[in-house]
Amino acid sequence: MRGSLALVGSGEYLPEMAELEKSLIQDGLNHGKANKFIQIPTAAGRESKDRLEFWRELGARQASLIGTEQIFLPIFDRESANSHEYADLISDSALIYMSGGDPHFLAETLTGTPVWKAIIKNWHSGGSLAGCSAGAMVMSSEIPNFRILKHGPTPGLDVIGNIRVIPHFNKFFKWIPDAAAKVLLHAPQGSILLGVDEVTALVQRSGSDYWEVCGQANVHVLQGAPTEQLAAGRTIRF
């Protein structure tokens, strides 16, 4: 049985998200996975060494807080994503978490690699899989291009098919209707476009046929049925 899946708007490894991340660990443990979480910082791979160390330390503090083992994998290019050693470390993890940065770089780096195959295998056998910001965007079959709106989307990792995620929605898009409208124009007919607010997640638990909003704010269904704003605790089926 597939594990739980979380699409997070922002806030990975922050104390405000500890309860959610601990629950995802527990979901993996319930399927016999080991009590460890894998940090995949690939989306930030082109940032500074100090910034990458910041993410590692943030994840370490969260792991200590929620009582799990952190494994930070320095996968910053195709060569490291092709590492069978890293792929083996992913096996049987309770939670694999792809954090923020550049979603296009993340998809280009992981697609078709042993690391990505190991991530999917672990999820299909009951481990939890989470993506925050870029990590959530890359789950779709296509990734919207926010930085250059006139450019079309690029291929994603196709975990959630035609569902597209706009993270940080209440910070960057809620008050800019024209920008949001341009993004909508790039979403093909029949797709589902979701705005996920900061420190908020949309979670589908293992074995469930619905998604639940968790966190401090809302998930906005911008295109698809039903079109609405969902507060924490609300559920929806796609």
C-alpha positions as CSV (number, residue, x, y, z in Angstrom):
1,M,0.0,0.0,0.0
2,R,1.3,3.5,-0.8
3,G,2.3,5.6,2.0
4,S,1.0,9.0,3.0
5,L,1.6,12.0,0.8
6,A,2.0,15.7,1.9
7,L,2.0,18.8,-0.3
8,V,3.3,21.6,1.9
9,G,3.1,25.3,1.1
10,S,6.1,26.3,3.3
11,G,7.6,25.7,6.7
12,E,9.5,22.4,6.4
13,Y,11.3,21.5,9.6
14,L,9.9,24.4,11.6
15,P,8.5,23.8,15.1
16,E,5.0,24.8,13.8
17,M,5.2,21.8,11.4
18,A,6.5,19.3,13.9
19,E,3.1,17.7,14.7
20,L,2.5,17.1,11.0
21,E,6.0,15.7,10.3
22,K,5.8,13.5,13.4
23,S,2.4,12.1,12.1
24,L,4.0,11.3,8.7
25,I,6.8,9.5,10.5
26,Q,4.2,7.5,12.4
27,D,2.3,6.7,9.3
28,G,5.6,5.1,7.9
29,L,6.2,3.3,11.1
30,N,2.7,1.8,10.9
31,H,3.9,0.2,7.7
32,G,7.0,-1.3,9.2
33,K,9.4,1.4,8.1
34,A,12.4,2.4,10.1
35,N,12.3,5.5,12.4
36,K,14.3,7.8,10.1
37,F,13.6,10.6,7.8
38,I,15.5,11.4,4.6
39,Q,16.2,15.1,3.7
40,I,16.3,15.6,0.0
41,P,17.7,19.2,-0.3
42,T,18.2,19.0,-4.1
43,A,16.0,21.9,-5.0
44,A,18.4,24.2,-3.0
45,G,21.5,22.6,-4.7
46,R,22.6,25.7,-6.4
47,E,22.4,27.9,-3.2
48,S,25.4,28.7,-1.0
49,K,27.2,26.3,1.3
50,D,26.0,28.3,4.3
51,R,22.4,28.0,3.1
52,L,22.7,24.3,2.6
53,E,24.1,23.9,6.0
54,F,21.2,25.9,7.4
55,W,18.8,23.4,5.9
56,R,20.8,20.5,7.3
57,E,20.8,22.0,10.8
58,L,17.1,22.9,10.7
59,G,16.3,19.3,9.8
60,A,18.5,18.0,12.6
61,R,16.8,20.1,15.2
62,Q,13.4,18.9,13.9
63,A,14.5,15.2,14.0
64,S,15.6,15.6,17.6
65,L,12.3,17.3,18.5
66,I,10.1,14.6,17.0
67,G,12.3,11.7,18.0
68,T,13.6,10.4,14.7
69,E,16.9,9.9,12.9
70,Q,17.9,12.5,10.3
71,I,19.7,11.4,7.1
72,F,20.7,14.5,5.0
73,L,21.6,13.4,1.5
74,P,23.8,15.9,-0.4
75,I,22.1,15.3,-3.8
76,F,23.0,18.5,-5.7
77,D,23.5,17.2,-9.3
78,R,22.8,14.2,-11.6
79,E,25.9,12.4,-10.5
80,S,24.9,12.3,-6.9
81,A,21.3,11.4,-7.8
82,N,22.7,8.4,-9.7
83,S,24.5,7.2,-6.6
84,H,23.3,3.7,-5.6
85,E,24.8,4.3,-2.1
86,Y,22.3,7.2,-1.6
87,A,19.5,5.1,-3.1
88,D,20.2,2.3,-0.6
89,L,20.1,4.8,2.3
90,I,16.5,5.7,1.3
91,S,15.2,2.2,1.6
92,D,12.7,1.5,4.4
93,S,12.6,5.1,5.7
94,A,9.5,6.3,7.5
95,L,9.6,9.7,5.7
96,I,11.3,11.1,2.7
97,Y,11.1,14.9,2.5
98,M,11.9,17.1,-0.6
99,S,12.4,20.7,0.6
100,G,12.3,24.1,-1.2
101,G,14.3,25.9,-3.8
102,D,14.1,25.5,-7.6
103,P,11.5,23.0,-8.7
104,H,12.7,22.8,-12.3
105,F,16.2,22.0,-11.1
106,L,14.9,19.4,-8.7
107,A,12.9,17.6,-11.4
108,E,15.8,17.7,-13.9
109,T,18.2,16.3,-11.3
110,L,16.1,13.4,-10.0
111,T,14.2,12.2,-13.1
112,G,15.0,8.6,-14.0
113,T,17.8,8.2,-11.4
114,P,18.4,5.5,-8.9
115,V,17.6,7.9,-6.1
116,W,14.2,8.8,-7.6
117,K,13.4,5.1,-8.2
118,A,14.2,4.4,-4.5
119,I,12.0,7.3,-3.4
120,I,9.1,5.9,-5.3
121,K,9.7,2.3,-4.2
122,N,9.8,3.4,-0.6
123,W,6.5,5.3,-1.0
124,H,4.8,2.5,-2.8
125,S,5.7,0.2,0.1
126,G,4.3,2.4,2.8
127,G,6.8,5.1,3.6
128,S,5.5,8.7,3.7
129,L,6.5,11.2,1.0
130,A,6.4,14.9,1.5
131,G,7.3,17.9,-0.6
132,C,7.5,21.5,0.5
133,S,7.3,24.5,-1.8
134,A,9.5,23.4,-4.8
135,G,9.2,19.8,-3.4
136,A,5.4,20.1,-3.7
137,M,5.4,21.7,-7.1
138,V,7.6,18.9,-8.6
139,M,5.1,16.2,-7.6
140,S,2.9,17.2,-10.6
141,S,3.3,16.0,-14.2
142,E,4.1,19.7,-15.1
143,I,5.6,22.5,-13.1
144,P,4.3,26.1,-13.6
145,N,7.0,28.7,-14.4
146,F,6.3,31.6,-11.9
147,R,9.6,33.4,-12.5
148,I,9.0,33.7,-16.3
149,L,5.3,33.6,-16.7
150,K,5.4,33.8,-20.5
151,H,7.2,30.5,-20.5
152,G,5.2,27.3,-20.3
153,P,5.5,24.6,-17.7
154,T,8.3,22.1,-17.5
155,P,8.0,18.3,-16.8
156,G,7.6,17.3,-13.2
157,L,8.0,14.0,-11.4
158,D,4.4,13.0,-12.0
159,V,3.4,11.7,-8.6
160,I,0.0,13.5,-8.5
161,G,-0.7,13.7,-12.2
162,N,-2.8,16.7,-13.3
163,I,-2.8,18.4,-9.9
164,R,-0.6,21.5,-9.8
165,V,0.5,23.3,-6.7
166,I,1.2,27.0,-6.0
167,P,3.1,27.1,-2.7
168,H,3.4,30.2,-0.5
169,F,0.0,31.2,-1.9
170,N,-1.1,33.7,0.8
171,K,2.3,35.4,0.6
172,F,2.9,35.7,-3.1
173,F,-0.3,35.3,-5.0
174,K,-3.4,36.0,-2.9
175,W,-3.1,39.7,-3.3
176,I,-2.0,39.7,-7.0
177,P,-5.0,38.5,-9.0
178,D,-3.4,39.3,-12.4
179,A,-0.4,37.1,-11.7
180,A,-2.6,34.3,-10.5
181,A,-4.7,34.6,-13.6
182,K,-1.6,34.3,-15.8
183,V,-0.7,31.1,-14.0
184,L,-4.3,29.8,-14.5
185,L,-3.9,30.3,-18.2
186,H,-1.1,27.8,-18.3
187,A,-3.1,25.1,-16.5
188,P,-4.7,22.9,-19.2
189,Q,-8.4,22.1,-19.2
190,G,-9.2,19.3,-16.7
191,S,-6.3,20.0,-14.4
192,I,-6.6,20.9,-10.8
193,L,-4.8,24.0,-9.6
194,L,-4.2,24.4,-5.9
195,G,-2.9,27.3,-3.9
196,V,-1.3,26.1,-0.6
197,D,-0.7,28.8,2.0
198,E,2.4,29.0,4.1
199,V,2.8,26.7,7.1
200,T,0.0,24.6,5.7
201,A,-0.2,21.3,4.0
202,L,-2.6,19.1,2.0
203,V,-2.2,15.5,3.1
204,Q,-3.5,12.2,1.8
205,R,-3.0,9.5,4.4
206,S,-2.1,6.0,3.4
207,G,-5.2,4.1,2.3
208,S,-7.4,7.2,2.2
209,D,-9.3,8.4,-0.9
210,Y,-9.5,12.0,0.4
211,W,-7.1,14.8,1.2
212,E,-7.1,16.8,4.5
213,V,-5.9,20.4,5.1
214,C,-3.4,20.6,8.0
215,G,-1.6,23.6,9.5
216,Q,-2.2,27.3,10.2
217,A,-4.0,28.6,7.0
218,N,-5.9,27.4,3.9
219,V,-5.7,25.5,0.7
220,H,-7.3,27.3,-2.3
221,V,-8.8,25.2,-5.1
222,L,-8.4,27.7,-8.0
223,Q,-9.2,25.4,-10.9
224,G,-11.1,22.1,-10.7
225,A,-14.2,20.9,-8.9
226,P,-15.2,22.1,-6.4
227,T,-13.6,25.6,-6.5
228,E,-13.3,26.8,-2.9
229,Q,-11.1,27.8,0.0
230,L,-10.5,25.0,2.6
231,A,-9.4,25.7,6.2
232,A,-7.5,23.4,8.4
233,G,-9.4,20.2,9.1
234,R,-11.4,20.3,5.9
235,T,-11.2,17.5,3.4
236,I,-11.6,17.1,-0.3
237,R,-11.6,14.4,-3.0
238,F,-10.1,14.8,-6.5
